[in-house]
Amino acid sequence: MPAERLHLVRHGEVHNPDRVLYGRLPEFRLSAAGRRMARQAAEHVRAEGRPVTALVCSPLQRTRESAEPFTELFGFEPVVEPDVIEPWNVFEGKRMRRALANPLNWRHVTRPSVPSWGEPYAEVVARMQRAMAKLWNAVPAGDIVIVSHQLPIWVTHLAIAGLPLRHDPRARRCALSSVTSFEGGPGAWREIAYAEPASAEGAVDVGAV
């Protein structure tokens, strides 16, 4: 028997006083509010009353820290999975308004359907679904929690829903510490729930790719 349900959990708020696009840059940790958000996401999953039998996170600091409350509540350490990492992006370390005001950067935004400024959406979907399938088939029962990032979670949602991968990054339905849940397994994924259990009032969310 494979797993029964898979939850894609976004990390909490990141300490980002310069409000740059942090992408895969190291040492971007959770803020105090982000740690609270991560705890609320873990408590939401626990409140469903279902057994969580696998915990996975991306290699980046903010997802590792967001997985810590799940470790506290469910009792096991996360496995680091490179396939669920944030996409690479040419604007890492920059403030987007300033970057887009520079004509030298305009060449990077000529093909938003790919997108031309970073890792192709199709490649992100492929590696996310590869990780999801591997975990689904490796876990004998119970639920899987994957702590990942906004764009990988959102394009996975789009792909499973049969929607175009091209989108406006400002209009993603993937809040900090949100939980997007799936059933069905590889080849038959279906989204069954989306929740925003964390209080995000006053949160800064400007660093996602």
C-alpha positions as CSV (number, residue, x, y, z in Angstrom):
1,M,0.0,0.0,0.0
2,P,1.3,3.5,-0.8
3,A,0.8,6.7,1.2
4,E,-2.7,8.1,1.6
5,R,-2.3,11.9,1.4
6,L,0.5,14.3,0.5
7,H,0.8,17.9,1.9
8,L,2.9,20.6,0.2
9,V,3.7,23.1,2.9
10,R,5.2,26.5,2.2
11,H,7.8,27.9,4.6
12,G,7.1,30.8,6.9
13,E,8.1,34.4,6.7
14,V,11.7,35.0,6.0
15,H,13.9,37.6,7.7
16,N,14.6,39.8,4.7
17,P,15.1,43.4,5.8
18,D,16.4,44.5,2.4
19,R,13.4,43.0,0.7
20,V,15.5,41.3,-2.0
21,L,14.5,38.3,-4.1
22,Y,16.4,35.6,-2.1
23,G,15.8,32.6,-4.4
24,R,18.5,30.0,-3.6
25,L,20.8,32.3,-1.7
26,P,22.1,30.9,1.6
27,E,21.4,32.1,5.1
28,F,17.9,33.4,4.6
29,R,16.4,32.3,7.9
30,L,12.8,32.5,9.2
31,S,11.8,35.6,11.1
32,A,10.2,35.3,14.6
33,A,6.8,35.6,12.9
34,G,7.9,33.0,10.4
35,R,8.7,30.5,13.1
36,R,5.2,31.1,14.6
37,M,3.7,30.6,11.1
38,A,5.5,27.3,10.7
39,R,4.2,26.1,14.0
40,Q,0.7,27.0,13.0
41,A,1.1,25.0,9.8
42,A,2.3,21.9,11.7
43,E,-0.5,22.3,14.2
44,H,-3.0,22.5,11.4
45,V,-1.8,19.2,9.9
46,R,-1.8,17.5,13.4
47,A,-5.4,18.7,14.0
48,E,-6.5,16.7,11.0
49,G,-5.9,13.7,13.1
50,R,-4.1,11.7,10.4
51,P,-0.8,9.9,10.9
52,V,2.1,11.6,9.3
53,T,4.8,9.0,8.4
54,A,7.2,11.0,6.2
55,L,8.7,14.5,6.5
56,V,10.7,16.0,3.7
57,C,12.1,19.5,3.1
58,S,14.2,21.4,0.6
59,P,17.9,22.0,1.4
60,L,17.4,25.7,2.1
61,Q,17.6,27.1,5.6
62,R,14.0,28.6,5.6
63,T,12.4,25.2,4.8
64,R,14.6,23.3,7.2
65,E,13.5,25.7,10.0
66,S,9.9,25.4,8.8
67,A,10.1,21.6,9.2
68,E,11.2,21.9,12.8
69,P,7.7,22.2,14.3
70,F,6.7,19.0,12.4
71,T,9.6,17.2,14.0
72,E,8.5,18.4,17.4
73,L,4.9,17.3,16.9
74,F,5.4,14.1,14.9
75,G,8.7,12.9,16.3
76,F,11.0,12.4,13.3
77,E,13.6,14.4,11.5
78,P,13.0,15.6,7.9
79,V,14.8,14.1,5.0
80,V,16.4,16.7,2.7
81,E,15.1,16.4,-0.9
82,P,16.9,18.5,-3.5
83,D,14.0,18.1,-6.0
84,V,11.7,20.3,-4.0
85,I,14.1,23.3,-3.8
86,E,13.3,26.9,-4.9
87,P,13.9,27.5,-8.6
88,W,17.1,29.4,-9.7
89,N,16.5,32.9,-10.8
90,V,18.7,35.6,-12.5
91,F,17.4,38.3,-10.1
92,E,18.5,36.6,-6.9
93,G,19.9,39.2,-4.4
94,K,18.2,42.1,-6.2
95,R,15.2,44.3,-5.4
96,M,12.8,43.7,-8.3
97,R,11.7,47.3,-8.9
98,R,15.3,48.4,-9.2
99,A,16.2,45.4,-11.4
100,L,13.4,46.0,-13.8
101,A,14.1,49.7,-14.0
102,N,17.5,48.8,-15.6
103,P,17.2,48.3,-19.4
104,L,20.0,45.7,-19.2
105,N,17.7,43.4,-17.4
106,W,14.7,43.6,-19.8
107,R,16.0,40.7,-21.9
108,H,15.3,38.5,-18.9
109,V,11.6,39.2,-19.0
110,T,10.8,38.7,-22.7
111,R,9.3,35.2,-22.4
112,P,7.2,34.9,-19.3
113,S,5.7,31.6,-20.4
114,V,9.1,29.8,-19.9
115,P,10.0,31.9,-17.8
116,S,13.0,33.6,-19.4
117,W,14.3,34.9,-16.0
118,G,14.7,31.5,-14.3
119,E,14.2,27.8,-14.2
120,P,11.5,26.7,-16.7
121,Y,8.2,26.0,-15.1
122,A,8.0,22.6,-16.9
123,E,11.3,21.6,-15.3
124,V,10.1,22.6,-11.8
125,V,6.9,20.6,-12.2
126,A,8.9,17.5,-13.4
127,R,11.2,17.5,-10.4
128,M,8.4,18.2,-7.9
129,Q,6.3,15.4,-9.3
130,R,9.3,13.1,-9.4
131,A,9.9,13.7,-5.6
132,M,6.1,13.3,-4.9
133,A,6.0,10.0,-6.7
134,K,9.1,8.7,-5.1
135,L,7.9,9.5,-1.6
136,W,4.3,8.2,-2.3
137,N,5.6,4.8,-3.4
138,A,8.2,4.6,-0.6
139,V,5.8,5.2,2.3
140,P,3.7,2.2,3.2
141,A,0.8,4.2,4.8
142,G,-0.1,7.5,6.3
143,D,0.5,11.1,5.1
144,I,3.6,12.8,3.6
145,V,4.6,16.4,4.4
146,I,6.9,18.2,2.0
147,V,8.1,21.6,3.1
148,S,8.9,23.6,0.0
149,H,8.5,27.0,-1.7
150,Q,5.8,29.1,-3.3
151,L,6.6,28.7,-7.0
152,P,7.2,24.9,-6.9
153,I,3.9,24.4,-5.0
154,W,2.0,26.7,-7.2
155,V,3.1,25.3,-10.6
156,T,2.5,21.8,-9.2
157,H,-1.1,22.9,-8.4
158,L,-1.5,24.3,-11.9
159,A,-0.1,21.2,-13.6
160,I,-2.3,18.8,-11.6
161,A,-5.4,21.1,-12.3
162,G,-4.6,21.0,-16.0
163,L,-4.0,24.7,-16.2
164,P,-1.4,26.6,-18.1
165,L,1.9,27.0,-16.2
166,R,2.3,30.6,-17.3
167,H,1.0,32.9,-14.6
168,D,1.4,36.3,-12.9
169,P,3.7,35.7,-9.9
170,R,1.8,38.3,-8.0
171,A,-1.4,36.3,-8.2
172,R,-0.3,33.0,-6.7
173,R,-2.6,31.3,-4.2
174,C,0.2,30.0,-2.0
175,A,0.5,32.1,1.2
176,L,3.2,31.8,3.8
177,S,2.9,28.5,5.7
178,S,0.0,27.4,3.6
179,V,-0.9,23.8,3.1
180,T,-1.9,22.3,-0.2
181,S,-3.1,18.7,0.0
182,F,-3.3,15.9,-2.6
183,E,-4.5,12.4,-2.9
184,G,-4.5,9.8,-5.7
185,G,-0.8,9.2,-6.3
186,P,1.3,9.4,-9.4
187,G,-0.7,9.6,-12.6
188,A,-3.9,10.3,-10.6
189,W,-3.1,13.3,-8.4
190,R,-6.0,15.4,-7.3
191,E,-6.0,18.4,-5.1
192,I,-8.3,18.0,-2.1
193,A,-7.7,21.0,0.1
194,Y,-5.9,24.3,0.5
195,A,-5.5,26.0,3.9
196,E,-3.9,29.1,5.3
197,P,-3.6,28.2,9.0
198,A,-1.0,30.9,9.8
199,S,-1.8,34.4,10.7
200,A,0.0,36.5,8.1
201,E,-1.1,40.0,9.2
202,G,1.8,42.4,8.7
203,A,4.0,39.7,7.1
204,V,6.6,40.6,4.5
205,D,6.4,38.3,1.5
206,V,8.5,39.8,-1.3
207,G,11.4,37.3,-1.6
208,A,9.8,34.5,-3.5
209,V,10.9,33.7,-7.1
